[in-house]
C-alpha cells in the first residue's frame, strides 16, 4: 500500500508532461521498434512484432497526453507497405 505522499508523487508523475530526458528516452524506444518494422531483411513476423511493440509502448506510457510517435516519410511508406502485405 502506498503512503499518501507516495501516491501523490506517482499521480503527479503520471499526469505530467515528459521532461527532455524522458522524451528522448521515449523517442529512443520508438526508434528501436521502428527499426524492426522497416527492416526489409526481416521476416513478416518480425516486422509485425515491431509494429506491435510501438503500439504497446504508446499505450502503456505514463504520460498524459501521450508522447507521440514520429515517423519519417520513408518509415511511413514502409508502414503502408507492411499494411498492404498483411492484407494479402
Buried (B, 14 or more C-beta within 10 A) or exposed (E): EEEEEEEEEEEEEEEEEBEEEBBEEBBEBBBEBBEBBBEEEBEEEEBBBBBEBBEEBBEEBEBEEEBEBEBEEEBEEBBEEBEEEEEE
